[in-house]
């Protein structure tokens, strides 16, 4: 893998540790109000790398389960790969256990709508924590895989995510991506492509009996930096069979995001949406 010469790196200022209190978070930026029931868990994500490729919406729609519609930006569908580290998860009323819940993850996703609420649909997720994998499969029915995922920093500011899926029942899916942030962090402009790709507040999954379930979550607006990435392998993308993925992706990076999540519920065909956009 060839690397460009080291350059001066502009990174976001470090965010001090905080005790997550979702009730105190601003929610005015959300496209619809917060759920009317208590959140179930909080988690902190770190060193998030976003890779996005434009995909023919007809091709991508053919990969979705019934009941989900592809969400497009100016007529274009998008495939996203997100890599990150989770330092702790805390279930409501339960103390965080970093040794149990810390893990690194790779996810492959696209953008969909159901019942009037735009969200995300995950083709696959690979995580380095078997407990998280089993829980996500049980609660959401998601296509989660246990994997050996590592995140290594070097002295020049590069971050390398690499590893392989642990399943013995499937062909080994390997991934190896190196990145570094380049510019100053900024909020995405409302109506921009970055806003479309990042400002999502729910995900969708399909249970074994074909029921679409929606998992709501909440976070503050994303602040991301431009970044560069070198992709050596992305087996979990290749397995989708979406054709040529050699074009240069849009690359973004953010050092940290705190999330609150709610237990999933059945997504109704025509959920009322009180838009705030």
Helices and strands as residue ranges (DSSP letters): G 22-24, E 41-55, H 57-61, E 69-70, E 77-91, H 98-101, E 103-114, E 117-127, H 130-140, E 144-153, E 159-165, E 174-181, E 186-187, H 193-198, E 202-206, E 212-218, E 223-234, H 235-238, E 250-261, E 265-266
